[in-house]
């Protein structure tokens, strides 16, 4: 995805939301600054992503156990999200260290610009994740499936403790330059990892039959 395509897909209202305000409340000078910092960011970052699809088995009981490729996960919340799925994709997406370096420099010299750029980076990363999920949705459709919403470590009881195994499984340090800090946080900071389940068409039909009076 090139810079112009990314710029066209970025939702300006989301940038303002990340800044804690509504787009319609932004003045002309702030709007100009958002556009300026967005293009500045897009011209410096190196967007990268990678995903891999694994077979999935799910066992729900006193605790929910998920076998996802080489990963063994215990999470009731992730289990709910993946219920009915027979496979799932693990993916990582990052804006790279270039985004971190830009934000660091601005934090030292122009705090206002740093706040705007950070909001822009958050939304750009969302667009990149949406792009990955779009590719996964297209693959699912070819097999008569659909995807479940992406679910990341740190949500619900799918804890950040699984982050290290996820990075190892996808070889993200080598593929994307993504690693974990001593505190267990992803670096570069503008990085997302997630699980996306594939739901077979047969499961949807079964649900429809069950729900009919």
Residue, then its C-alpha position, 0 to 999 in steps of 0.5 A: x500500500x503506497x503513501x497516497x493510498x494510505x492517506x486516502x483510507x485514513x479516517x480523519x474522524x478517528x485521528x481526532x477521536x484519538x486526540x479526545x475531540x470531534x472532527x467538527x470541533x477542530x479549527x482550520x489551523x488544527x486541520x492543517x496540522x493534522x494533514x501536514x503531520x499525517x503526510x510527514x508520518x506516511x513519508x517516513x514509516x515502513x509499513x510491514x505485516x505478516x500472517x500465517x494460518x493454523x488449524x484450531x481446536x477449542x475445548x470449553x469447560x471449567x476453563x477454555x483451552x485453545x490449540x492454535x498451531x503450536x500455541x496452547x492458550x487458556x482464554x474464555x474471552x478468546x474462546x468466545x470469539x473463536x467459537x465454531x472456527x476450525x482455523x485461525x490466522x495469527x498476524x503482526x503489523x507494524x509501522x516500524x522504528x521510523x514511527x518511534x523515532x519521529x515521535x521521539x524527536x517531536x516529543x523533545x522539540x514540538x509536543x503539540x505536533x507529537x500529540x497529533x502525529x501519535x494520533x495519526x500513527x494510531x489510525x494508520x496502524x488501524x488501516x494497516x490492520x484492516x488491510x490484513x483482515x481484508x486479505x484474510x476475509x478474501x481468503x475465507x470467502x474463497x472457501x465459503x467461510x467468513x472471518x471473526x473480528x480480530x482479537x489481540x493479546x491484552x483484551x479480556x483474559x487473553x493476556x499479554x503473557x502470550x505475546x512472546x509465544x506469538x512473536x516466536x511462532x510467526x518469527x516476527x523479530x526476523x520478519x518484521x523487526x518486532x520484539x518485546x521489551x523487558x516489561x513485555x511491551x511490543x517494540x516498535x510501539x506502533x505494532x499490533x498482533x492479533x488472532x483472526x478466526x475462520x468460521x465455516x459456512x456450515x456453522x453459520x447455516x447451523x446457527x440459522x436453523x437453530x435460531x428459526x422458530 
